[in-house]
Amino acid sequence: MTLKPYRSTPVFNETTLPAALRSRHNTKAGIWGMIRVLEGQVKLTYLEPPSEVVLDSDKAGVLRPQQPHFVEPLGPMKMRVDFYDRPPEE
């Protein structure tokens, strides 16, 4: 059985992506996030532990509870974030 998100953001593009997602932030305690890129590419930067990954429609980005991170569009893109109360499946 596939785990369903309890909430999802709207679909953002490179101009509508909120400033809050472009700067350091984190998910709440006990909440996982899954960044899903629908078109284009997004760079996900994890701050603890430090690392970067480029996401696209074939590679989603998992956010652990309270893990500091930010995202940066790499050109035209569309993405959303799904939120879960348990670890999501990639």
N, CA, C and O atoms as a Tinker XYZ file with bonds, in Angstrom:
   360  protein
     1  N      0.843000   -1.180000    0.000000    73     2
     2  CA     0.000000    0.000000    0.000000    64     1     3
     3  C      0.893000    1.250000    0.000000    63     2     4     5
     4  O      1.824000    1.360000    0.799000    81     3
     5  N      0.598000    2.175000   -0.896000    73     3     6
     6  CA     1.381000    3.399000   -1.012000    64     5     7
     7  C      0.926000    4.413000    0.022000    63     6     8     9
     8  O     -0.269000    4.652000    0.193000    81     7
     9  N      1.880000    5.000000    0.702000    73     7    10
    10  CA     1.593000    6.029000    1.695000    64     9    11
    11  C      1.162000    7.309000    0.993000    63    10    12    13
    12  O      1.847000    7.774000    0.081000    81    11
    13  N      0.055000    7.875000    1.398000    73    11    14
    14  CA    -0.462000    9.119000    0.817000    64    13    15
    15  C     -0.041000   10.301000    1.684000    63    14    16    17
    16  O     -0.041000   10.203000    2.911000    81    15
    17  N      0.325000   11.436000    1.040000    73    15    18
    18  CA     0.661000   12.617000    1.837000    64    17    19
    19  C     -0.575000   13.154000    2.548000    63    18    20    21
    20  O     -1.688000   13.047000    2.033000    81    19
    21  N     -0.380000   13.731000    3.733000    73    19    22
    22  CA    -1.520000   14.336000    4.427000    64    21    23
    23  C     -1.740000   15.769000    3.953000    63    22    24    25
    24  O     -2.808000   16.345000    4.159000    81    23
    25  N     -0.703000   16.344000    3.307000    73    23    26
    26  CA    -0.837000   17.695000    2.764000    64    25    27
    27  C      0.194000   17.881000    1.664000    63    26    28    29
    28  O      1.273000   17.289000    1.704000    81    27
    29  N     -0.144000   18.706000    0.683000    73    27    30
    30  CA     0.793000   19.044000   -0.392000    64    29    31
    31  C      0.726000   20.540000   -0.634000    63    30    32    33
    32  O     -0.321000   21.163000   -0.460000    81    31
    33  N      1.858000   21.111000   -1.038000    73    31    34
    34  CA     1.871000   22.520000   -1.417000    64    33    35
    35  C      1.234000   22.650000   -2.794000    63    34    36    37
    36  O      1.031000   21.653000   -3.486000    81    35
    37  N      0.919000   23.881000   -3.190000    73    35    38
    38  CA     0.569000   24.086000   -4.600000    64    37    39
    39  C      1.790000   23.766000   -5.465000    63    38    40    41
    40  O      2.897000   23.611000   -4.951000    81    39
    41  N      1.583000   23.670000   -6.766000    73    39    42
    42  CA     2.700000   23.512000   -7.687000    64    41    43
    43  C      3.321000   24.894000   -7.895000    63    42    44    45
    44  O      2.637000   25.850000   -8.260000    81    43
    45  N      4.622000   24.978000   -7.655000    73    43    46
    46  CA     5.363000   26.228000   -7.821000    64    45    47
    47  C      6.199000   26.144000   -9.085000    63    46    48    49
    48  O      6.604000   25.057000   -9.496000    81    47
    49  N      6.461000   27.305000   -9.708000    73    47    50
    50  CA     7.428000   27.352000  -10.797000    64    49    51
    51  C      8.582000   28.252000  -10.370000    63    50    52    53
    52  O      8.638000   28.696000   -9.224000    81    51
    53  N      9.500000   28.519000  -11.294000    73    51    54
    54  CA    10.708000   29.273000  -10.928000    64    53    55
    55  C     10.406000   30.696000  -10.466000    63    54    56    57
    56  O     11.230000   31.300000   -9.778000    81    55
    57  N      9.243000   31.247000  -10.828000    73    55    58
    58  CA     8.913000   32.605000  -10.379000    64    57    59
    59  C      7.977000   32.612000   -9.168000    63    58    60    61
    60  O      7.977000   33.567000   -8.391000    81    59
    61  N      7.180000   31.552000   -9.004000    73    59    62
    62  CA     6.234000   31.528000   -7.879000    64    61    63
    63  C      6.780000   30.805000   -6.645000    63    62    64    65
    64  O      6.136000   30.807000   -5.596000    81    63
    65  N      7.962000   30.187000   -6.759000    73    63    66
    66  CA     8.565000   29.503000   -5.608000    64    65    67
    67  C      8.794000   30.527000   -4.494000    63    66    68    69
    68  O      9.543000   31.484000   -4.688000    81    67
    69  N      8.161000   30.342000   -3.327000    73    67    70
    70  CA     8.259000   31.331000   -2.251000    64    69    71
    71  C      9.692000   31.530000   -1.744000    63    70    72    73
    72  O     10.498000   30.600000   -1.727000    81    71
    73  N      9.983000   32.761000   -1.336000    73    71    74
    74  CA    11.302000   33.080000   -0.779000    64    73    75
    75  C     11.613000   32.198000    0.423000    63    74    76    77
    76  O     12.774000   31.859000    0.653000    81    75
    77  N     10.591000   31.820000    1.193000    73    75    78
    78  CA    10.813000   30.980000    2.377000    64    77    79
    79  C     11.408000   29.624000    2.007000    63    78    80    81
    80  O     12.168000   29.054000    2.790000    81    79
    81  N     11.075000   29.097000    0.821000    73    79    82
    82  CA    11.626000   27.809000    0.404000    64    81    83
    83  C     13.023000   27.960000   -0.197000    63    82    84    85
    84  O     13.778000   26.991000   -0.282000    81    83
    85  N     13.359000   29.178000   -0.609000    73    83    86
    86  CA    14.668000   29.461000   -1.198000    64    85    87
    87  C     15.731000   29.763000   -0.138000    63    86    88    89
    88  O     16.918000   29.848000   -0.454000    81    87
    89  N     15.309000   29.924000    1.111000    73    87    90
    90  CA    16.245000   30.188000    2.200000    64    89    91
    91  C     16.110000   29.090000    3.261000    63    90    92    93
    92  O     15.196000   28.268000    3.202000    81    91
    93  N     17.017000   29.089000    4.217000    73    91    94
    94  CA    17.064000   28.029000    5.228000    64    93    95
    95  C     15.714000   27.874000    5.940000    63    94    96    97
    96  O     15.148000   28.840000    6.450000    81    95
    97  N     15.225000   26.652000    5.958000    73    95    98
    98  CA    14.014000   26.310000    6.705000    64    97    99
    99  C     14.061000   24.811000    6.963000    63    98   100   101
   100  O     14.976000   24.133000    6.496000    81    99
   101  N     13.094000   24.289000    7.694000    73    99   102
   102  CA    13.051000   22.858000    7.964000    64   101   103
   103  C     11.619000   22.408000    8.184000    63   102   104   105
   104  O     10.720000   23.212000    8.429000    81   103
   105  N     11.431000   21.091000    8.089000    73   103   106
   106  CA    10.126000   20.511000    8.391000    64   105   107
   107  C      9.956000   20.454000    9.908000    63   106   108   109
   108  O     10.921000   20.581000   10.662000    81   107
   109  N      8.729000   20.264000   10.329000    73   107   110
   110  CA     8.434000   20.201000   11.768000    64   109   111
   111  C      8.844000   18.848000   12.349000    63   110   112   113
   112  O      9.116000   17.901000   11.611000    81   111
   113  N      8.883000   18.770000   13.654000    73   111   114
   114  CA     9.179000   17.505000   14.334000    64   113   115
   115  C      8.154000   16.458000   13.914000    63   114   116   117
   116  O      6.953000   16.729000   13.901000    81   115
   117  N      8.625000   15.269000   13.572000    73   115   118
   118  CA     7.738000   14.167000   13.210000    64   117   119
   119  C      7.164000   14.253000   11.805000    63   118   120   121
   120  O      6.318000   13.438000   11.438000    81   119
   121  N      7.610000   15.231000   11.004000    73   119   122
   122  CA     7.067000   15.408000    9.652000    64   121   123
   123  C      8.172000   15.227000    8.615000    63   122   124   125
   124  O      9.235000   15.840000    8.710000    81   123
   125  N      7.907000   14.381000    7.632000    73   123   126
   126  CA     8.799000   14.170000    6.501000    64   125   127
   127  C      8.250000   14.951000    5.316000    63   126   128   129
   128  O      7.039000   15.129000    5.188000    81   127
   129  N      9.132000   15.410000    4.464000    73   127   130
   130  CA     8.735000   16.061000    3.229000    64   129   131
   131  C      9.330000   15.325000    2.051000    63   130   132   133
   132  O     10.361000   14.664000    2.166000    81   131
   133  N      8.657000   15.451000    0.904000    73   131   134
   134  CA     9.165000   14.860000   -0.332000    64   133   135
   135  C      9.023000   15.925000   -1.411000    63   134   136   137
   136  O      7.910000   16.291000   -1.789000    81   135
   137  N     10.152000   16.418000   -1.904000    73   135   138
   138  CA    10.128000   17.401000   -2.985000    64   137   139
   139  C      9.968000   16.636000   -4.287000    63   138   140   141
   140  O     10.772000   15.763000   -4.613000    81   139
   141  N      8.931000   16.971000   -5.016000    73   139   142
   142  CA     8.640000   16.301000   -6.282000    64   141   143
   143  C      8.732000   17.329000   -7.409000    63   142   144   145
   144  O      7.954000   18.281000   -7.465000    81   143
   145  N      9.692000   17.120000   -8.299000    73   143   146
   146  CA     9.875000   17.999000   -9.447000    64   145   147
   147  C      9.067000   17.428000  -10.603000    63   146   148   149
   148  O      9.245000   16.274000  -10.994000    81   147
   149  N      8.178000   18.251000  -11.143000    73   147   150
   150  CA     7.307000   17.814000  -12.232000    64   149   151
   151  C      7.910000   18.137000  -13.599000    63   150   152   153
   152  O      7.719000   17.399000  -14.565000    81   151
   153  N      8.644000   19.259000  -13.662000    73   151   154
   154  CA     9.333000   19.662000  -14.895000    64   153   155
   155  C     10.617000   20.376000  -14.513000    63   154   156   157
   156  O     10.664000   21.066000  -13.495000    81   155
   157  N     11.662000   20.217000  -15.322000    73   155   158
   158  CA    12.911000   20.927000  -15.095000    64   157   159
   159  C     13.730000   20.313000  -13.972000    63   158   160   161
   160  O     13.624000   19.121000  -13.683000    81   159
   161  N     14.563000   21.162000  -13.334000    73   159   162
   162  CA    15.454000   20.714000  -12.271000    64   161   163
   163  C     15.482000   21.719000  -11.123000    63   162   164   165
   164  O     15.303000   22.922000  -11.313000    81   163
   165  N     15.711000   21.183000   -9.932000    73   163   166
   166  CA    15.812000   21.980000   -8.712000    64   165   167
   167  C     17.025000   21.477000   -7.941000    63   166   168   169
   168  O     17.236000   20.269000   -7.832000    81   167
   169  N     17.823000   22.400000   -7.405000    73   167   170
   170  CA    18.938000   21.994000   -6.541000    64   169   171
   171  C     18.455000   22.054000   -5.102000    63   170   172   173
   172  O     17.981000   23.090000   -4.636000    81   171
   173  N     18.580000   20.933000   -4.402000    73   171   174
   174  CA    18.236000   20.825000   -2.988000    64   173   175
   175  C     19.532000   20.830000   -2.202000    63   174   176   177
   176  O     20.410000   19.996000   -2.427000    81   175
   177  N     19.648000   21.777000   -1.275000    73   175   178
   178  CA    20.829000   21.869000   -0.420000    64   177   179
   179  C     20.427000   21.508000    1.005000    63   178   180   181
   180  O     19.598000   22.180000    1.619000    81   179
   181  N     21.023000   20.444000    1.520000    73   179   182
   182  CA    20.849000   20.049000    2.918000    64   181   183
   183  C     21.932000   20.767000    3.715000    63   182   184   185
   184  O     23.089000   20.790000    3.296000    81   183
   185  N     21.577000   21.352000    4.850000    73   183   186
   186  CA    22.548000   22.059000    5.670000    64   185   187
   187  C     23.112000   21.205000    6.792000    63   186   188   189
   188  O     24.220000   21.468000    7.259000    81   187
   189  N     22.380000   20.187000    7.240000    73   187   190
   190  CA    22.839000   19.294000    8.312000    64   189   191
   191  C     22.385000   17.870000    8.006000    63   190   192   193
   192  O     21.200000   17.568000    8.156000    81   191
   193  N     23.273000   17.000000    7.590000    73   191   194
   194  CA    24.666000   17.243000    7.223000    64   193   195
   195  C     24.736000   17.915000    5.853000    63   194   196   197
   196  O     23.837000   17.730000    5.033000    81   195
   197  N     25.795000   18.698000    5.590000    73   195   198
   198  CA    25.886000   19.460000    4.349000    64   197   199
   199  C     26.003000   18.563000    3.118000    63   198   200   201
   200  O     26.856000   17.677000    3.059000    81   199
   201  N     25.133000   18.807000    2.136000    73   199   202
   202  CA    25.217000   18.125000    0.842000    64   201   203
   203  C     24.259000   18.805000   -0.125000    63   202   204   205
   204  O     23.359000   19.540000    0.282000    81   203
   205  N     24.466000   18.549000   -1.402000    73   203   206
   206  CA    23.604000   19.085000   -2.447000    64   205   207
   207  C     23.213000   17.960000   -3.384000    63   206   208   209
   208  O     23.978000   17.021000   -3.600000    81   207
   209  N     22.010000   18.064000   -3.940000    73   207   210
   210  CA    21.556000   17.088000   -4.923000    64   209   211
   211  C     20.666000   17.817000   -5.927000    63   210   212   213
   212  O     19.903000   18.712000   -5.563000    81   211
   213  N     20.775000   17.424000   -7.189000    73   211   214
   214  CA    19.909000   17.979000   -8.227000    64   213   215
   215  C     18.731000   17.032000   -8.403000    63   214   216   217
   216  O     18.901000   15.837000   -8.646000    81   215
   217  N     17.538000   17.591000   -8.277000    73   215   218
   218  CA    16.311000   16.814000   -8.399000    64   217   219
   219  C     15.676000   17.065000   -9.765000    63   218   220   221
   220  O     15.785000   18.155000  -10.327000    81   219
   221  N     15.015000   16.037000  -10.285000    73   219   222
   222  CA    14.241000   16.181000  -11.505000    64   221   223
   223  C     13.045000   15.243000  -11.414000    63   222   224   225
   224  O     12.764000   14.699000  -10.346000    81   223
   225  N     12.341000   15.048000  -12.520000    73   223   226
   226  CA    11.123000   14.237000  -12.456000    64   225   227
   227  C     11.404000   12.776000  -12.120000    63   226   228   229
   228  O     10.493000   12.051000  -11.721000    81   227
   229  N     12.654000   12.333000  -12.277000    73   227   230
   230  CA    13.022000   10.951000  -11.938000    64   229   231
   231  C     13.608000   10.810000  -10.540000    63   230   232   233
   232  O     13.751000    9.694000  -10.040000    81   231
   233  N     13.952000   11.936000   -9.897000    73   231   234
   234  CA    14.597000   11.872000   -8.579000    64   233   235
   235  C     13.932000   12.871000   -7.639000    63   234   236   237
   236  O     14.038000   14.083000   -7.825000    81   235
   237  N     13.246000   12.346000   -6.627000    73   235   238
   238  CA    12.603000   13.184000   -5.606000    64   237   239
   239  C     13.582000   13.423000   -4.466000    63   238   240   241
   240  O     14.553000   12.685000   -4.300000    81   239
   241  N     13.315000   14.470000   -3.680000    73   239   242
   242  CA    14.178000   14.803000   -2.552000    64   241   243
   243  C     13.478000   14.571000   -1.231000    63   242   244   245
   244  O     12.442000   15.177000   -0.956000    81   243
   245  N     14.046000   13.688000   -0.403000    73   243   246
   246  CA    13.460000   13.368000    0.895000    64   245   247
   247  C     13.961000   14.359000    1.942000    63   246   248   249
   248  O     15.152000   14.661000    2.010000    81   247
   249  N     13.039000   14.856000    2.749000    73   247   250
   250  CA    13.372000   15.760000    3.854000    64   249   251
   251  C     13.003000   15.071000    5.156000    63   250   252   253
   252  O     11.840000   14.741000    5.387000    81   251
   253  N     13.993000   14.858000    5.998000    73   251   254
   254  CA    13.730000   14.244000    7.303000    64   253   255
   255  C     13.185000   15.306000    8.259000    63   254   256   257
   256  O     13.380000   16.501000    8.037000    81   255
   257  N     12.505000   14.874000    9.319000    73   255   258
   258  CA    11.968000   15.846000   10.280000    64   257   259
   259  C     13.054000   16.787000   10.814000    63   258   260   261
   260  O     14.134000   16.351000   11.213000    81   259
   261  N     12.747000   18.059000   10.811000    73   259   262
   262  CA    13.596000   19.119000   11.346000    64   261   263
   263  C     14.959000   19.234000   10.650000    63   262   264   265
   264  O     15.901000   19.777000   11.227000    81   263
   265  N     15.071000   18.730000    9.421000    73   263   266
   266  CA    16.332000   18.808000    8.683000    64   265   267
   267  C     16.417000   20.143000    7.933000    63   266   268   269
   268  O     15.612000   20.387000    7.034000    81   267
   269  N     17.375000   21.013000    8.284000    73   267   270
   270  CA    17.495000   22.314000    7.617000    64   269   271
   271  C     17.905000   22.134000    6.146000    63   270   272   273
   272  O     18.772000   21.323000    5.819000    81   271
   273  N     17.261000   22.911000    5.279000    73   271   274
   274  CA    17.514000   22.797000    3.848000    64   273   275
   275  C     16.982000   24.037000    3.129000    63   274   276   277
   276  O     16.303000   24.872000    3.727000    81   275
   277  N     17.299000   24.142000    1.846000    73   275   278
   278  CA    16.662000   25.118000    0.969000    64   277   279
   279  C     16.746000   24.609000   -0.459000    63   278   280   281
   280  O     17.527000   23.706000   -0.756000    81   279
   281  N     15.933000   25.194000   -1.356000    73   279   282
   282  CA    15.913000   24.779000   -2.753000    64   281   283
   283  C     16.185000   25.977000   -3.655000    63   282   284   285
   284  O     15.951000   27.130000   -3.290000    81   283
   285  N     16.687000   25.659000   -4.845000    73   283   286
   286  CA    17.004000   26.678000   -5.834000    64   285   287
   287  C     16.611000   26.153000   -7.213000    63   286   288   289
   288  O     17.090000   25.095000   -7.622000    81   287
   289  N     15.746000   26.872000   -7.942000    73   287   290
   290  CA    15.408000   26.439000   -9.302000    64   289   291
   291  C     16.639000   26.506000  -10.201000    63   290   292   293
   292  O     17.444000   27.430000  -10.092000    81   291
   293  N     16.779000   25.534000  -11.078000    73   291   294
   294  CA    17.849000   25.539000  -12.080000    64   293   295
   295  C     17.177000   25.767000  -13.434000    63   294   296   297
   296  O     17.069000   24.849000  -14.246000    81   295
   297  N     16.731000   26.993000  -13.663000    73   295   298
   298  CA    15.996000   27.317000  -14.884000    64   297   299
   299  C     14.509000   27.079000  -14.707000    63   298   300   301
   300  O     14.033000   26.934000  -13.581000    81   299
   301  N     13.767000   27.038000  -15.812000    73   299   302
   302  CA    12.324000   26.803000  -15.729000    64   301   303
   303  C     12.036000   25.456000  -15.070000    63   302   304   305
   304  O     12.663000   24.447000  -15.393000    81   303
   305  N     11.078000   25.456000  -14.141000    73   303   306
   306  CA    10.752000   24.215000  -13.428000    64   305   307
   307  C      9.350000   24.313000  -12.850000    63   306   308   309
   308  O      8.762000   25.391000  -12.771000    81   307
   309  N      8.829000   23.156000  -12.448000    73   307   310
   310  CA     7.593000   23.056000  -11.670000    64   309   311
   311  C      7.832000   22.013000  -10.593000    63   310   312   313
   312  O      8.364000   20.939000  -10.875000    81   311
   313  N      7.442000   22.322000   -9.355000    73   311   314
   314  CA     7.649000   21.387000   -8.239000    64   313   315
   315  C      6.576000   21.593000   -7.177000    63   314   316   317
   316  O      5.901000   22.622000   -7.138000    81   315
   317  N      6.439000   20.592000   -6.323000    73   315   318
   318  CA     5.585000   20.707000   -5.140000    64   317   319
   319  C      6.253000   19.925000   -4.022000    63   318   320   321
   320  O      7.180000   19.149000   -4.256000    81   319
   321  N      5.770000   20.137000   -2.802000    73   319   322
   322  CA     6.267000   19.382000   -1.658000    64   321   323
   323  C      5.096000   18.632000   -1.047000    63   322   324   325
   324  O      4.060000   19.225000   -0.744000    81   323
   325  N      5.262000   17.320000   -0.865000    73   323   326
   326  CA     4.272000   16.481000   -0.181000    64   325   327
   327  C      4.760000   16.261000    1.243000    63   326   328   329
   328  O      5.956000   16.087000    1.480000    81   327
   329  N      3.824000   16.271000    2.193000    73   327   330
   330  CA     4.169000   16.097000    3.609000    64   329   331
   331  C      3.540000   14.816000    4.157000    63   330   332   333
   332  O      2.400000   14.475000    3.843000    81   331
   333  N      4.321000   14.119000    4.987000    73   331   334
   334  CA     3.918000   12.822000    5.544000    64   333   335
   335  C      4.186000   12.789000    7.045000    63   334   336   337
   336  O      5.086000   13.467000    7.541000    81   335
   337  N      3.396000   11.991000    7.761000    73   335   338
   338  CA     3.637000   11.804000    9.197000    64   337   339
   339  C      4.418000   10.523000    9.470000    63   338   340   341
   340  O      4.605000   10.140000   10.625000    81   339
   341  N      4.877000    9.855000    8.396000    73   339   342
   342  CA     5.740000    8.674000    8.466000    64   341   343
   343  C      6.743000    8.769000    7.327000    63   342   344   345
   344  O      6.515000    9.543000    6.398000    81   343
   345  N      7.839000    8.024000    7.351000    73   343   346
   346  CA     8.792000    8.103000    6.252000    64   345   347
   347  C      8.127000    7.737000    4.914000    63   346   348   349
   348  O      7.519000    6.673000    4.797000    81   347
   349  N      8.241000    8.612000    3.911000    73   347   350
   350  CA     7.616000    8.344000    2.602000    64   349   351
   351  C      8.450000    7.399000    1.769000    63   350   352   353
   352  O      9.627000    7.166000    2.045000    81   351
   353  N      7.813000    6.859000    0.743000    73   351   354
   354  CA     8.516000    6.026000   -0.237000    64   353   355
   355  C      8.993000    6.939000   -1.349000    63   354   356   357
   356  O      8.266000    7.837000   -1.774000    81   355
   357  N     10.201000    6.717000   -1.819000    73   355   358
   358  CA    10.731000    7.556000   -2.906000    64   357   359
   359  C     10.116000    7.150000   -4.228000    63   358   360
   360  O     10.434000    7.736000   -5.263000    81   359
